[in-house]
Amino acid sequence: MKWLFCGVTPCARQENHKVSTVISKNHAVVVLENLKVGNMTRSAKGTVEAPGRNIRQKSGLNKSILDQGWGLLKQMLEYKLRWSGGMLLLVDPAYTSQTCSVCGHVDAGNRTDQKTFHCLHCGHEAHADVNAAKNILARGLESLPSQSTDELQATAGLAGVACFAA
């Protein structure tokens, strides 16, 4: 019965605490897309002169993004990683889902559907989220000074990838 009284926000906060704790304890470096959640959840109503389109669908998407607490997860990861001596790196999200993690070719046609990534240049196939996660990780590691990158490569066998939208 307890779950009946748990609102979406408290449940999301609790789950974000659990997830961020596990990630911060198991990973010294976490790389996320620097998503602008405020911009992503802006109203689609428009104005009298230029009314919005698909307002109901946009409203549902906004609610699901806000209910999951992407911004909150990013904040929790940031303070928990800093507290444990780790670091959170934020990268530009542009084209991470359209870029091939093998050859670097960027093309909107690489995404045939929501799940599938197929590079039109080299033929690489992967789950779209896994391919994007590899691109995000690579961008984050590129942003580190070369000395830090060398230290991370020395522990490459211990590295893991966690895919989360934040």
Secondary structure, DSSP 4 states (H G I P E B T S, - for coil): -GGGG--HHHHHHHHHHHHHHHHHHH-SEEEEE---HHHHT----B-SSSB-SSHHHHHHHHHHHHHHTHHHHHHHHHHHHHHHT-EEEEE--TTTTTB-TTT--B-GGGB-SSSEEE-TTT--EEEHHHHHHHHHHHHHHHTS-HHHHHHHHHTGGG--------
